[in-house]
Amino acid sequence: MLAHMKTDDHSGVMDHLTRDDCLRLLASVPVGRIVYTRRAMPAVELVNFITDHGDIVIRTDPSGKLAAATCGAVVAFEADALDLDQRRGWSVTIVGYSREVTDPEDLARLREIGPRPWVVGEHEHFIRITPGIVNGRRLG
């Protein structure tokens, strides 16, 4: 259930979303941002993803910086959808542990269902992020 919170007279209503609402909205968009640590500094990458059994799954190059920096790490992930003209939209942020997918059956299934790589190259490395902290808000 959404909790309405009036932020001010000019910004409309800000709804805090339930965990289930957040996960459902994440599943409705193909692109998000992963935030991880690279060289002791925060790094943000735009990625395409899928949700799978409540987890975020990213497909990447096994030799890339993202793959090396996120396996076994605490990461943040954010996705949103905005309509600037209507001043409506939502944003969901999760924080959780990332891990490399290594189970052969899981890998085979993920190769079939996606996410599909958007750029040329080898992208046979899958990272699974299990949400620990989930926050979301809807405006409008």
HURA-V510143 format. One record per helix or strand of 2 or more residues. SS is the DSSP state (@ for helix, = for strand). FROM is the first residue (numbers start at 1). LEN is the number of residues. If there is no record, write none. Layout:
ss:SS from:FROM len:LEN
ss:SS from:FROM len:LEN
This chain:
ss:= from:3 len:6
ss:= from:12 len:5
ss:@ from:19 len:8
ss:= from:31 len:8
ss:= from:41 len:12
ss:= from:55 len:6
ss:@ from:65 len:6
ss:= from:74 len:10
ss:= from:88 len:13
ss:@ from:104 len:10
ss:= from:125 len:15
